[in-house]
Amino acid sequence: MAVHAKKKTAIPQIFLHLIIAVLMVCMLYPLFISVFIALKNQDAFRADPWVPTLPLWFSNFKTAYTVVGTYIFNTLFVAAAGVTGLLFVSSISAYVFARMKFPGRELIYYAVIALMMVPGVLTLVPTYMLYNNFNMLNTYWVLIVPIIFGGSVNGVFLLRAFFSGIPESTFEAARIDGCSEVQSYFYVCLPLSKAILGTLAIQQIIAIWNDIVWPSITISKPELWTISAGLFRQFSGQYANNTPVQFAGYILASLPLILLFMFANKFYVEGLTSAGLKL
């Protein structure tokens, strides 16, 4: 009976592993094809784009890096400055809404949260006109400031729920130790919310990396383009007919995000779990 039961449980396990293997192949196949194409020259690509060929043209990556290297640096700079400001604005605003009592607190909070319901395309033109009036077009500021203040609503929502769930006894202990409200924010709330802050940072970095509309309409100087805008402009112009170099550029542009998620995956999952439990 025991042997029969083991066989019955082994068969579903085999099917489960087969399904996982098929899904892995489906997900990795486009990546492998991209690498194969990036390592071909133009003649080999035209002859057979789907099969790896020799010799391998690593020079495509060198050429692609000369194109996208500046754009990757610009995006990293914008992401670092924007996400740092966003996390500070989101967390300090959430702390105020969660811990401090003042007239109209709930009304202001729900007014802020209502901004999540407004489609970004609806405010695109007014926002462009606003930054144009402040002479911020074709500067890093026109990319950084909207991230700090435009992307913080979701962070306020998640962090406010998290801060509200911290036991009052924790703050009482901090007050007994002599902590002010500012110190409670820095030494109690921020350390406890590291996972959620990490999740917000990863989500925003991905959004910045994939954003093509806003950088394209506000930045006309090639030396200030971010990665998505730069890839679109260059690979639809100078390198429009060089598909292997295009794919090499796409791979180089994806590497920072892949490395980020590999090293920060633990914080990302932990942050999603923490936010879900507190909500």
Protein Blocks (a to p, Z undefined) as FASTA:
>chain_A
ZZmmmmmmmmmmmmmmmmmmmmmmmmmmmmmmmmmmmmpcfklmmmommbccddddfklm
mmmmmmmmmmmmmmmmmmmmmmmmmmmmmmmmmmmmmmpccehklmmmmmmmmmmmpcfk
lmmmmmmmmmmmnopghiaklmmmmmmmmmmmmmmmmmmmmmmmpcfklmmmmmmnopaf
klmmmmmmmmmmmmmmmmmmmmmmmmmmmpmklmmmmpcbfklpcfklmmmmmmmmmmmm
mmklmmmmmmmmmmmmmmmmmmmmmmmmmmmmmmmmmZZ
